[in-house]
Amino acid sequence: MMRRRTGAAGLVAVGLLAAGVVVPVATPLAHAEPRACTENQVRYVAEEPGGIARLGARRAWGLSTGKGVVVAVVDSGVSATNAHFPRGSVLPGRSFVGGPATTDESSHGTAIAGIIAARDIGERSGVVGVAPDALILPVKITGGEAGDDEAQQRAANLAPGITWAVSAGADVINLSLSTAADRPDVRAAVAAAVRAGVVVVASGGNRDQAAEVKDGLRFPAANPGVIGVAATTGSDVVTEDSIHGPHVDVAAPGDDVATTFRAWGDCIFSQEGQSSSYATAYVSGAAALLRQRFPSASPADLTYRLQATASRGTRTVRDDVSGWGVVQPYEAMTATFDDSVAGPVRPGGTPRASVAPRVTTVDLTPSPDPRAGDRTTVLWLLLGVAVAVLGLGMGRMLRVPRGS
């Protein structure tokens, strides 16, 4: 287990649960075999998860696989009996709801863990995690049941879960949860994690699962030092279901995600199953790659690398839909930075002054004509000639011949 590193403002993967908000539970797709997800029936997905290619993960593995990095999954537990999690890859963790943290009744926590660190099991399956050598630390704060009482319990367990994960040596904390409520206990727990050097990553929120469906701040993604994540489709377009707001820092795949399904191999989960939850896991995996590559870097430094190198249309512009863009871990590990790099301001860098657009006033006052006098003289001469000619013509017309 890696030792805690202390840094400046931290980068942490956190998704918040609040009273009245149900923890996202992944919904199996009703595809034909082998895509269907059926309890007690082991099946595997042959194709590699699309997010692995879209994040350039295989290229990144030449530099880092997340080896030794501890990623805490604060969620519904993780089924350690899945074939993608050989002995030792999932730590014992802790449960705040009874029973071991290495069990999962809802399948959500196991799906998140698989996106982050599922091991390659050869020809049986194409599923593999973004950081395939990272260690998963399950922190079970919910049994996955629906209902207001359970939601309140989950909310009460979130802050203690974050605090325990820090004490247990987490390097990255994944919180695939969100709420519109800024709970003081969670805010304090996140702040302590950031001060301890933990990278915290949180869901930016899902419209179809939120008590408040309008765009706006979601927590703990909006808490200082936390990386807020939006979900994209297979075309790298942020899903309509993702909540938009200033808390969104980056985006990652969240649509039709192939990952681990409790004890029964693999499943493909749709965006209907909380897409930003899966996007958050992809970013946590990317953070694990960077943590191994830069063991002494502060969370703020790692966050900056992810933001500055994210794929986006305009390098200098961030928006409330996709933040700084889709994360690219290889670029984040290889880029060289200084104050001239377009995008977010690097830690310790000089904030860029916003330059007001130059406004030019156009003088529409007519300019004096330097030849106006000459033009007037000529006009009068022409007028005089015209009058003379007209007079001669009229004189001729008035002279009538005698005897006619």
N, C-alpha and C positions, 0 to 999 in steps of 0.2 A: 504494500500500500504506500502511495507516495506521501511524503511529508507535506504539511500545509505550508504554502508560500504566502508571505505577506506582501501586498502590493498597494498601489494607489487605488483609485476608484475601480471597482471590480466589474468583471463581466460574469454574469451568472445566468444560468438557464432556469427560469422560474415560470410556472404557470399557476395562477392563484385560484383557490377555491374559496368561495364566500357563502355565507348563509343564503339559502334560497337558490343556489346555483348547483345543478347536478354535475358531478364529475363526468366528463365525456366518456361514453362507453362505445367502443368500436362496434360497428354493425357489419356483420359478414355480408359479402356480396352474394347474390343469388345467381352466380355464374354456373355454367356446366363444369363438370369435373375437369381438372383437379382444383378449380378455383373455389369451389364451394367450401364453406367452413362448417364442419359438423363435429360437435362434441363427441369424444371417444372414438373418433375415426382419424387416424393419422394420414395426412396427405401433404404433399410438397408441391411448391410452385417451381416449375422448371426454369422460367425466365428470371434473369437478374432484375432486381428492382430498378425501375426507371430513374429513380433519384440518384443512384450510384453513378450513372453516366452523366446526368445533368449537372452534378456537382463535380465531375471529374475526379471521383474518389480514387479510381485505380491509379491514375497518374500521381495523386497525392501520396499513395501508399509507398512510393519509392523514397519518400522523405519521412513519413511517419505513419504508424498504424494505431497510435493511441496506446502503445504498450505501457503498462503500469499505471496509466491514468485512471483514477476512480471517478466514475460518473454516478451520482446519486439520482435515482428515479423515485421522486416523491409522488406516489400514485396509489394504485390498488394492489401492489405486490408484483412479484415476478415469478413465473413458474420456472423454477430452476431445473425441472426434469425435461425441458424441451431439448431436443438433440442439438440445437444450435448453441446450447450453453453447457459445455463440458464442465466437469468438476473443477471448481476453483474460479471459474469465470464470473459466477454470481456469488457475491459475498453474503454472509448470513443476514446482514441488515437488521432492521428492527420493525416490529409491528406495533402500532398504537391502537389497534382495534381487536386484538386477540388473534391467536394463531400465528404461525411463522410468516415472516415477510417473504419467504420463498414460495408462497402459494398465491394464486390470483383467481378470484372468483368471477371477475368481470372481463378479463382478457386485455383490458386497456394497458395496464402497466407492462405486461409481457410484450405487447405490440411495440410500445415505446422503446423498451430495452432492446428488442431485436433490430429496430432501425439504427440504434446507436452502436451496438456491439455484437450482433449475431455472428457466430463463427461460421466459416465456410465448411460445409460437410460433404463436399465433393459432388459427384454426379447426381446424388439424390435430390439436390435442391440448388436453385440459383440464388436463394436468399443469402445475403451477407450484410453486415452492418457497415456504417460509414467509418467507424473506428474499430475494426474487428479484433484488436488485441486489448481494448480497454476493459476495465473491470466494472461490473455493475453492482452498485450498492442499493438494494431495494429498501425504501422507507415506506411502509404501508400505513396510509392514513385513512383508508376507506375499504370497506368490504365490497363496494360496487353496487350496493342496493340503492334503489331510488327512494325519494321521499324527503320531506322537509326535515325530519328528525335526523336522518342520516346526513343530509347536506350540512346541517348545523354542526354535527359531530366532525365532519371532514374539515369544516372551516376552523373549528377549535383545534384540530390536530395539525394544521398546516404549519403554523409558526414553530411549535415544538419539533415537528419533523425536520424543518430546515435547520434549526439549531442543533439537533442531534446529528444530522448529516455532516455539518461542519466539524463537530467534535470527533466524528468517526473518520475524518480524513478525506472527505470528498474534495475533489479538484474542480468538478463541474456539478452543478445542481440543475436537473431538468424538472421544470414545473409546467406540465402540459395542461394548464388550468387558467381560468381568468374570471374576474368579476369586476363590476363597476364600482364596488366598494373598496375604499382604501383603508384597510384595517390597520390600526396602530400596532398590534402585536406582530403582524406579518411584516409591516414596514420595518420594525425594529429588528426582526430576525434577518431580513434580507440585508439591511445595512451592516449588521454584524458579520454576515457571510462575506460581503464585499470587502469589509475591512480586513478579514482574515485571508484575503487573496483568492477567494472562490469565484469562479465564473458562473454566473446565474443566467439561465435562459428561460424565458416564459412565453406562453401563448399570448398572441395579441387578441384572441377572442374569436368566437364563432357566433354569427348572427342567429342561426336557427336553434342554438342551445342557450341563448342568453336571456336573462330576465328583462334586460334593456337591449333592444335590437338596434337602436340608433348608433351611429358612429360616435366615437369619443374615447376618452381614456379608459383603459382596462388595467387592472392591477393583478399581480405585482409587476407586470411588464412596464408600467409607467413609473415604478419606483426607481430612484437614482441607482445607476450602476447595473441595471438589469437589461438584457438584450430582449426586446420584444419582437415577436416573429409573426409574419403573415404567411398564408399558404398559397401556393401557386398550382395551376393546372399543368398538364403535360406540355402545354405550349409556353410555360413560364409566365403566364398571366395570373395575377392575383385573383383568387376565387371571389365570387360575389358574396359568399358566406363569411368571408373574413371581415372582422371589424376594422374600420379604418380610423386612424388617429395619429397624433403626435408621438404616441408610445411605440409605434412600429419602427423598428430599426433596420431589419433585413427581412428577406423572404426566402422560402425554401419549398421543395415539393410537398404537397399534402393531398394529392388526388390519386385514388386507386393505388394504394401503397401495399407492396408485397412485404410481409414481415412475419414474425413468429406468432403462433396461435396457441397460447397456453402450453399444454403438454403434447399437443397434437400436430406438430410440424409447422406448416405455413398456412397463411391465408392472405387474400387480397382485401384490404379494407377500403371502403369508398369514402369520398368526401362527406357523405352523410354521417359518417362516424367521427365527426370532429376533426376536420382537416388540419386546422392549425396545431392540433396536438401533435400530429405526425411531423409537420414542418418544424416544430420546436425541437423534436428529437433529432432531425437532420442537422440542425444548427448546433445542438449539444455535441453530436458526433464530430462535427467540424471543429468545435472548440477543443475537444479531446485531442484531435490531431495536432492542433497548434500548441496545446499545453505540453505534449511530449517534445515537440520540435523546439520550443522556447521555454525550458523549465524555469527560468528565472524571470520571465516577463510578468509584468503586472496584468491583472484582468483588464485594466483600461487599455493596455497596449494590445492585447489579443482582440479585444472588442474593436479597436480602431482598425486592425488588420482586416478583420472580417468585413467591416463597413466600407473601408476605402477601396477594397478590391472586388466588391460585389458587382455583379453584372447589371448594368442599367443603361438606359438610353442616352442620358446626358450625364457626364461625369461630375459636373458641379452641382447637380440638383438632387435633393431628396424630396420625397412626397409622403403624404399620409397613407398611401395605399400600399406601396412596397418598400417604404423606407429608403435605404441606399441601394436596394436591389437584391438579386439572388446570390447567396453566398458561393464563393469559389475557393475552397480550401487550399488548392495548390498555389494559386496566385497569392493567397494570403500568407503562405509560408515562404514565398520566393521574392516578393516585392521589396524594393528599396524605397524608403520614404524620406522626404524632407518637406519643408513648408510649401513647396511649389506643387505638390501632388494635389490634383483636383479632388474635391469631395470634402469629407468631414475634417475638422481640425485635429491634428494628432495631439496626443497628450503632451503637455508642455509647450505646444506650438503657439504661435501668435495668431489670435483670431483675425480672420480676414475682415477688413472694413468693407461694409457694403457700399458700393459706389453708386451714387444717385445718377440716373440717366441725364445726360446733357440736354438741356432744352435751349434751342436756338430761336430767337425772336426774328421774324422776317418783317422788315420795314416795307409796308405797302404804300407809303406816301409817294405820289408821282414825282419823278425827278424833273427839274426844269429843262426845257428844250433849248440848247444853246443857239439854235438857228431859227428860233421862233420868229424873230423880227424879219429875217430874210423871207421866211415862208409867208408872213403876213403881207409884205410888199409885193411878192409875186402874185399872191391871191388878189390883191387890189388891182394890179396891172391886168391880170387876166379878166377880172370883172369889168374893168374899163374898156378893154378891147371888145368884150362880149356886148357891152352896152352900145358901143360905137357901131359895131356890125349890125346889131338889132335896129339901131336908129336909121342906118342907111337902107336897110331892107324895108322898113316901114315907110321911108320917104318915097321910095320907088313905087310902092303900092298905092300911095296917095296921089301920084301924078297921073291924072286920067287924060288921055289924048283928046284934043278938040275934034268935034265932028264925028265922034264915034257914037 
